[in-house]
Amino acid sequence: MNHYLIGKVIIRGQIEVKTGMRIGGATTGLKIGGLDLNVITDPEGKPYIPGSSLKGKLRSLIEKKEAAKKPDFWNVKDNKDQISGHKCRTDQEYLNCPVCRIWGIAVSDKDVEIKSPTPTRLLVRDTYLDENSITQEMKDNLELEYTEVKFETAINRLTGTALHGSLRQIERVPAGARFKDAELIYNVFDEKDKEFLKHIFVALELLEHDYLGGMGSRGYGRVAFNNIEIFWNKRENYETGQIALTSERAINKDVGTTPAEIVQKFDLIKNKLAD
């Protein structure tokens, strides 16, 4: 297997928050009477989506999808002998595994027999708030400048009443907020990587029907990916400075701009990666 760079697929788009979303931040320094659980913010105090949160969630969803087809897929155990995830152990497994090929694996473990380099193909950038998406009407109803505060309590399941002392305040990014300039970069090291690119968009589809951040079972974190543009830049494009990043050069402009549309017509995208 080759591991030199053939090219880069750059995926750009917008993330729209459909229900209040909370990706937690540090609570150090909160004063008495402040929020119990706050969101992560950038140096300007605006919420953002860390690339690590998005990348980790996409991997988790693909792992669960693949595990449904392979009973022994969850093969990694932690120091308490509990199953904690998936990792290919041989070159043959690695060649056909979307999880390990896309997200990469560490081969330092003694029980891993893989001899080939296993770099991650996927890079995910932090994504920042589009301030214009927080309308004046929204601001008039928000407790904070960019976020809302949701009160929650624990319920006694026998009596149906709130447990004493369980009331807490949760900070959330409100429904309707958008995060602009989301960017995922997919490195192509061999021709088969072009086929595995489809799994990125399948993961985005799965995420739209799951949640991003915490407390998803309580209704938090539903998101949608919109206005996706896909660009293909071969190694030679970087050597000549002819990099495709403008809308007219997006290879999906006649295919669709949502994950579902791209998955449905992925063969058209793959064909354009051959150019």
N, C-alpha and C positions, 0 to 999 in steps of 0.2 A: 504493500500500500504506500502510495506517495504521500508525503506530508509537506510538500512545498506549496506555496500559495498560488492557486489558479485565479482566484478573484474574490470579491466581496459582494454579498447581497445586502443592500441597505433598505431597511423597512422603516418607513416613517408614517406617523398618523396622529390621531387624537384619541384621548381616553375620556369618555363622558361618564360622570357619576350618576347612576340611576336611583340609588338609595343611599342614605347617609353612610359615609365610609370612614373608618378609623384605622390608620396605620400608626401604631403607638410611638411616642417619642419619650425622651428622658423625663423623669418626674423630679429630678434633683432641683431643689430650691423652691418648690411650690410652698406657698404659705398656707396657714390654716384658713379654711374657708374657700380655698381655690379648687380647681378641678381635680377630681380623683384620677381620671385617666385622660391624658391629653394626646394630641396628634403630633407627629413629627413635622418640624418646620425648617425652612431654610434660614440663612442668616438674616433675612429681612422679615422673618416672622410669618411667612406664608407657607401653607401646607404644600408638600410635594410627595411624589411617589418614588421611593428609592428603587434603583434598578435591581438591587438584590432582592427586594420583596417580590417584584414582578417576575424576575428570573426564577426564583425558588418556587413560586406558585405554579408557573408553567411546567417546570420539571415534575412537581408533585402530581399534577393532573395527568401528564403523559405516563408517569410511572403507574398510576392507578389504572389507566386504560390498558396498558400492556400487561399488567398483572392479571387482568380478567381473562387473558388468552393463555397465560402460562402460570400454572399453579405454583411452580417453584421460583417465580420471578423475585420474590422477596427473600433474598439469600444472605443479607448482611445482618450480623448480630452485634449488639453493643456489649459493653463490659459486664452487663447483667444477663447476658445470653438471651436478650429480647430482640426480635426481628426489628430492624430500624430502617431498612431501605434496600435498594438494589445496587449491585455492582457486578459487571461482567468479570469473569475470572480467566477466560481464555481468549486468544485472538479470534477464534471462530465465532464465539458469542459476541464479541465486540463488533465484528464486521457488520452484523445485522441488527444491532440494538440501537433504536433511535435515542434512548436516554443517554447511554454512555458515549455515543458518537457525537451527539449535539452538545451535551453539557460537560463532557470530559470526565475522567476519573483519575484518581491518584494510583500509581502503580508501585508505590513503595511498600504496600502491604505484602507480607511474606506469602499469603495464600493466593496472590494474584500471579498468574503465569503469563500475562500479556507482555510481549517483548517490544511491540511497536509503540511509538509515542502516541499518547491519547489526549491531545489538547482539546480544550473547549472550542466548539465552533461558534457559540453564541455569546455576544456581548450585549448587555442591556444598559442603557443610559438612565440616569435619574430623569424624571419628567416633572416639569414645573407648572404651576397653576397659571391658567389664562385668566388674568384679573378681570377681563371684560365679561367673563361668564358669570361673575357675581354681580347681578343686576342691582339697581337701586332698590327695587321692590324686595329682593332677597335680603339686602343689607338692612332694610327697615325691620326685618323680622328675625335677624340673627342676633345672638347674644354677644358675639365677638365679631371682629372686623371681617374675617373670612370664614368663620366656622360657627356651627350651632352647638348648643349644649342640650344633651338629652338626659333626662332624669330616669334612672332605673332603680328597681328594688327587687329583692328576692321574695318569692311567694311561698308561704306555707301550703304545701299541696293537700294537707288534710283539711285545713280551715278555709283556704282560698284567700287569706289575708296576708298583708305585707309583714315580713319578719322585722322585728324591732331592730333599729340600727343598721338596716341594710340599704338605705337610700344612698345613692351615689350619682355623681355627675360625670357624664361621658361626653368628651368633645368629639365632633364629627365634621367632616367635610360635607356640606349639604348636597342633596340631590339637585342636579342641574349644573353643578360645577364641571368645568372641563380642564383637562391637563393637556397642554399643547406640546408639539414637537417631540412626541414620544419617538424613540429611536432604538431599533434593534439591529445589530450588525451580525451577519452570518458569514463566517469564513468558509470558503470552498477549497478543500485541500485535495480532493479527488473527485472524479466524475459522479460517483455514487452519492456524494454529499448533495448533489442537486436534487436527487429524488427525496432525500431525507428532509429537505427544506419544508416539504408539505406538513411535516409534524409540527412546525412552529405555528402554522395557521390553524391546525386542528387544536392545538393547545389554547390558542386565543379563542376559538369557538367554545371549547369546554369552559374556559374562564368566564365567558359571558353568561353561562348557565350555572355558575358557581359563585364565588365571591372573592374579593381582594381585600386584604387586611384582616382584622379580627371580628369576632362575633357574628359571623355570617349566618349561623343558625337562627339568629334573632332578627334577621332581615337586613343586616348591614352589608355594604360592600358590593352591591350589584353594579357592574360597569359594562360599557359597550365600547368597541373599537371602531372608529369611523375615519373616513377620508384617508384610507391607507394608500400609500404610494410605495412601489417597489422599484429599486434601481439596481442594475447589474453593472459592476465595474470589474473588468478583467485586470490582471496584473499589468498588462501593457498600457491600460488607461492611466494608471498612476505614473508610469514612466514617461508618458507624453503630456500629462496634465489635462487630458480630455476626460474628465470625470463627469458621469451622469448624475445630476442631482436636481434637475429642473423638471417640472411637471410634464412637459412635452416629451421627456425621455423616460418616463415611468413605464415599465414593461407590463403593468397591469391596467393601463388606462382604458383598454377595450374589454377588460375582463370583469372588473368590479372593485369596490373599495372597502368591502367588509370581509371579515374572515370567512364567512359562509360562502360568499360569492367566489372568493379566491380558491377555496378548497374544491368547490364544484367544478371549476375550470382550470385546475392546477396544471393539467397537461399543456395548456397554452403557455403558462408561465415557464414551465420546464423547457419547452421548445425554444423559448427566447433566451434561455441561459446557454443555449448551444451556440448562439451567434458570437 
